[in-house]
Amino acid sequence: MTRYLLLAALAVVALIAPFFVYPILLMTILCFMVFASSFNLLLGYAGLLCFGHAMFFGTGAYIGGWLMKEGGLSIELAFLVTALSMAVLGWLVGLISARRGGIQFAMITLAISQFIYFLLLRAPFTHGEDGLQRIPRSDLFGVVDVSSNLSLYYLVLAISVAAIWFFYRIVHSPFGEVLRAIRDNEGRVESLGFVPERFKIVALTLSAGLAGLAGAMKASVFQIATLHDLSFHVSGTIIFMALLGGLGTLAGPIVGAALIVLLTDHLAQFGEWALIIQGSVFLAVILFFRKGLVGELQAFVKRRTARA
Amino acid sequence: MFDHISIQLLLGQLLIGLINGSFYAMLSLGLAIIFGLIHVVNFAHGAQYMLGAFVALLLLNHLGIPYWGALFIAPVVVGAIGYAMERTILKPLRNLDHLYSLLATFAAVLIIEGLMRLEFGSTGLPYASPLPGGINLGFMFLPWYRGWVVVFSLVVCIATWLLIEKTKLGSYLRAANERPEIVESFGINVPLMMSLTYAFGVGLAGLGGVLAAPIYQVSPSMGSNLMIVIFAVVVIGGMGSILGAILTGYLIGIVEGLTKVFYPEASNLAIFVIMIIALILRPNGLFSSPESSR
């Protein structure tokens, strides 16, 4: 019961928020919530550390932006095509990297993301260092105008909720159970007749699709796609978001994304100190609160109820 | 088809490739030692290389200690920083998934680079070459210093490989990696040895930084781009394979140089293309033996 009340309260807050907070900031938070959830699917549920996850986000921003600007697609089609094409990229990356687990997967995905970075730096349609500018906010279904910040906010909100619901369905499906089993004991899963590699590739495909969707949404929000979205810095930030909130929990990375976006917004004025503070908090989380905020909270509630 | 490519250009780029390869080899060697012996993926390796270059610069500017002194002092200083890092942030994570130590060193990079930028700014600082001048080889001009870098790093790589593979100390290290409890029962302080191994690998990164200071500009971000290339080198060579890291380092440097001659647009991409091909054809690394694959 409390759960539904909480969800209802969240829904009300989300619906009235743009009248009190700058919609662009809210939409940034939503994009990173979807992005962080996609990362959570890999590290939190399948135990795969993708150290170059920004490649799907950044490339998604370019593809979504290009489809709206040069391709003349309506916004929902641009998002859909972006998500599908990034899923294909994720599948290809999975084919190359999923055979090697753990730490090597991290290093390989990092290197592949750098490869994509240089590839897009060279590609003519990205406009190199300038980025893809003046991306239009195409009409929804070709008829509904979403060019204002407020109307776009409701679209982004709806898509983000749908994406997170999709994520929730994945991790609570039998497929999600197998992923968790692979994370906890890969050898055992293999001995039961599953092929872990295949599950990892599918997880990477789904996760890349979600990350690409988040990138396309960001391109429509800021109306620009740049190489920064692909950079290693963004890959690091997303790891930080997921870890701070709590890996392997549904709400953790979502909370982490909101906190970090707000924190970055506030710290922007401090220049170099922003990175130093971010690094220090990151280090403290790794050393002392590996469960993250939501994970520690859940553990605390569990202890309380166990005692009562 | 390649008529327009002169022999000068080819040999010149080969030399640049060999010099870059020397740095790749030295850095991936340190990374491979740290990973192979204590199972830490040291993401801070590039930052520690950068610290080596800065220590050399500060020694010269503030204490008047020249390059040749820095060559000995800086690796020790950077190694000591590495020792402190191992004790404070890596030791508590030793029994956890390796991912945490990777992330901890990554967080350390954010802090170290941020602090360095705060203190020294982002622009590159020059470091005068200790060996000015050079020799005309007929087909090209070879600066003395670059020749020195190639020779010296080769000596360091071979010496380190011999140390790990052929000496008693090296066999203790490898044994402690396989069966720590048995080595401990011989009265060897394994945790201390692990900390010192990390410090040694980090010291190698610092030494690379000193070598790099007169060639590249000394700047807080000089290590971060190199880091990803080094990761790819270690993946290609086979994780934890010391000889594989050295050979792949030189190989990649030279291939990169050749790409600059024949297809300059792809020179940044070459290494990653090689990595992807190597992963498809030899998933355990070019130089790994079957039992060392994990």
Interface residues (C-beta under 8 A of the other chain):
Chain A: L43 L49 I96 S97 R99 R100 G102 I103 Q104 A106 M107 I108 L110 A111 I112 Q114 F115 F118 L119 L121 R122 F232 G236 I239 L243 E272 W273 L275 I276 Q278 G279 S280 F282 L283 I286 L287 R290
Chain B: F35 V41 I89 P92 L93 L96 D97 H98 L99 Y100 L102 L103 A104 F106 A107 A108 V109 L110 I111 E113 G114 L115 R117 L118 S224 I228 F231 A232 V234 V235 M239 E265 N268 L269 F272 V273 M275 I276 L279 I280 P283
